[in-house]
Structure formats: structure tokens, C-alpha cells
Amino acid sequence: MNKTVIALLAGLAASGAAWAQNAMPMMELMAGFHRIEAEVAATDQNRQVGLMNRKAMPPQHGMLFVFDHENTHCMWMRNTLLPLSVAFMDAGGTIINIEDMQPQTEDNHCARRPARFALEMNLGWFAQRGIKPGMKLGGMDKAPRPR
């Protein structure tokens, strides 16, 4: 192998190792018969970073924010490059409200009543599948406790 290929492979291995160190745990959720692969942001650091600086997200992927207490939590899009929709949910996984959020804005998007979870998906994901407030997501009972 030439030196350029070896350097490239070494760089890819290093970036993969860095990604693995920052990777969040994954869990499966169900919205009706729609399967969601959700990264779980259950620590303060993971909740603060969220989906910042990502350029793409597969259609069935999202991020579940697990808050340490129920409150009218708010989300914003600072340093977030993807347009997203967020569903705020109570402790039982019932959707309270869904808000659409535009990239790189600092507008607050808040739960209309105390929420324990928020699920961010690509913009329009919930609407395109007919998922609305009052519906309950499956799998929420397996969400980890916040840390």
C-alpha cells in the first residue's frame, strides 16, 4: 500500500473511533406501525448537543430526549443544520404537541404542558404518517432513566 492510502485508512479509523466515543445509545420506538430507530439523549451533555452539526439523518431515524423531570421543555435549532419536527410526550409516551423547527434558528418550540420526552425526526415525518397529538408511542417504557 502506498503512504497516501495508509494515511487515509488511519484517518478513517481515528474518526470512527471518535464517533464511537460520542455515539449515543439506540432504542426502537413504534408510532402506530412505523418503526423508529432513536438515538437516546439521556445525559445533560447529549441533550445539549442533540442533532447539532449533522448534515443528514435517515428517514426512520430520530433522537429521543429524556428529561430528568416533567416540565414545559423547549427546543431550539442553534447549530442544527437539518429541518426537524419535534413531538413532546408525557411520561407515558402520549404525544402532547408536535412543532416544526427550521435550521439554525433560536426560536423556542415548547411543550404545551409538562413533558418528560421529546422526539426529533426529519421535518414533516409525523404529519406525513398521520401521527398526531393524543397518540401514544410504543417502546417508551424501555427508555433509560436520565443521567
PLY file of the C-alpha trace (Angstrom):
ply
format ascii 1.0
element vertex 147
property float x
property float y
property float z
element edge 146
property int vertex1
property int vertex2
end_header
0.00 0.00 0.00
1.22 3.49 -0.66
1.61 6.11 2.06
-1.47 8.08 0.94
-3.76 5.05 1.28
-2.28 4.16 4.68
-2.74 7.76 5.90
-6.33 7.79 4.62
-7.16 4.49 6.35
-5.55 5.70 9.58
-7.62 8.91 9.41
-10.84 6.98 8.83
-10.09 4.67 11.75
-9.39 7.63 14.03
-12.60 9.44 13.01
-14.59 6.23 13.51
-13.13 5.82 16.98
-14.01 9.43 17.84
-17.58 8.90 16.56
-17.92 5.71 18.62
-16.87 7.58 21.77
-19.61 10.18 21.19
-22.27 7.76 19.97
-25.49 7.71 21.94
-27.35 4.51 22.75
-30.09 3.46 20.34
-33.60 2.18 21.00
-36.58 1.17 18.92
-39.89 3.04 19.16
-43.16 2.46 17.35
-45.54 5.16 16.11
-48.51 3.07 15.03
-46.90 0.57 12.66
-43.98 2.92 11.86
-40.66 1.80 13.33
-38.28 4.47 14.64
-34.60 3.94 15.39
-33.92 6.60 18.00
-30.65 7.76 19.44
-31.21 8.43 23.12
-30.03 11.72 24.65
-30.38 10.96 28.36
-27.41 12.94 29.74
-27.07 16.71 30.06
-24.21 16.72 27.54
-26.12 14.65 24.97
-29.28 16.74 25.40
-27.29 19.95 24.90
-25.64 18.72 21.68
-28.61 16.81 20.26
-28.54 16.76 16.46
-26.27 19.80 16.08
-23.93 19.91 13.08
-25.39 16.84 11.37
-25.98 17.14 7.65
-28.36 14.22 7.14
-30.49 11.73 9.02
-32.06 8.55 7.58
-35.89 8.70 7.26
-36.71 6.28 10.10
-34.11 7.69 12.49
-34.60 10.28 15.19
-33.40 11.42 18.58
-35.26 10.86 21.83
-34.56 13.40 24.54
-35.13 12.01 28.04
-35.59 14.83 30.55
-34.93 14.42 34.27
-38.34 15.85 35.20
-41.62 16.79 33.56
-41.70 20.42 32.54
-42.72 22.61 29.62
-39.34 21.94 27.98
-38.35 23.95 24.92
-36.13 23.10 21.97
-34.24 25.36 19.58
-32.13 24.88 16.49
-28.84 26.66 17.18
-26.11 24.96 15.11
-28.64 22.43 13.81
-28.44 22.06 10.05
-31.46 19.79 9.49
-35.08 20.95 9.45
-36.84 18.92 12.14
-40.21 18.19 13.70
-40.33 17.55 17.44
-43.02 15.65 19.33
-43.27 16.41 23.04
-44.56 13.48 25.10
-45.73 12.89 28.65
-44.24 10.22 30.93
-46.48 7.56 29.35
-45.35 8.34 25.80
-48.52 10.16 24.70
-47.82 12.99 22.27
-48.72 16.39 23.72
-47.89 18.54 20.69
-45.73 18.49 17.57
-43.74 21.51 16.39
-41.85 22.12 13.13
-38.41 23.72 13.50
-36.24 25.45 10.90
-32.44 25.02 10.80
-30.10 27.41 12.56
-32.76 29.41 14.35
-33.11 30.26 18.02
-36.90 30.30 18.15
-38.24 28.37 21.14
-40.51 25.39 20.40
-42.10 24.31 23.66
-44.29 21.60 25.11
-47.82 22.91 25.68
-47.94 21.15 29.06
-45.32 19.32 31.14
-43.43 16.76 29.03
-40.95 14.05 30.00
-39.70 13.27 26.48
-39.13 14.93 23.11
-38.61 13.05 19.85
-36.94 14.86 16.96
-37.47 13.50 13.44
-36.90 14.90 9.96
-39.26 17.79 9.14
-42.77 16.56 8.33
-42.15 12.95 9.41
-45.09 12.90 11.86
-47.52 14.71 9.52
-46.64 12.50 6.54
-47.61 9.44 8.59
-50.74 10.88 10.20
-49.18 10.87 13.67
-50.88 13.48 15.86
-51.17 14.70 19.44
-53.01 12.21 21.64
-51.33 9.19 20.01
-49.07 7.05 22.16
-45.65 5.84 21.03
-44.72 2.24 21.73
-41.44 1.34 23.40
-41.27 4.39 25.65
-41.33 2.12 28.72
-37.84 0.95 27.72
-36.37 4.48 27.67
-33.43 4.80 30.02
-33.56 7.00 33.07
-31.98 10.41 32.59
-28.45 10.85 33.94
0 1
1 2
2 3
3 4
4 5
5 6
6 7
7 8
8 9
9 10
10 11
11 12
12 13
13 14
14 15
15 16
16 17
17 18
18 19
19 20
20 21
21 22
22 23
23 24
24 25
25 26
26 27
27 28
28 29
29 30
30 31
31 32
32 33
33 34
34 35
35 36
36 37
37 38
38 39
39 40
40 41
41 42
42 43
43 44
44 45
45 46
46 47
47 48
48 49
49 50
50 51
51 52
52 53
53 54
54 55
55 56
56 57
57 58
58 59
59 60
60 61
61 62
62 63
63 64
64 65
65 66
66 67
67 68
68 69
69 70
70 71
71 72
72 73
73 74
74 75
75 76
76 77
77 78
78 79
79 80
80 81
81 82
82 83
83 84
84 85
85 86
86 87
87 88
88 89
89 90
90 91
91 92
92 93
93 94
94 95
95 96
96 97
97 98
98 99
99 100
100 101
101 102
102 103
103 104
104 105
105 106
106 107
107 108
108 109
109 110
110 111
111 112
112 113
113 114
114 115
115 116
116 117
117 118
118 119
119 120
120 121
121 122
122 123
123 124
124 125
125 126
126 127
127 128
128 129
129 130
130 131
131 132
132 133
133 134
134 135
135 136
136 137
137 138
138 139
139 140
140 141
141 142
142 143
143 144
144 145
145 146
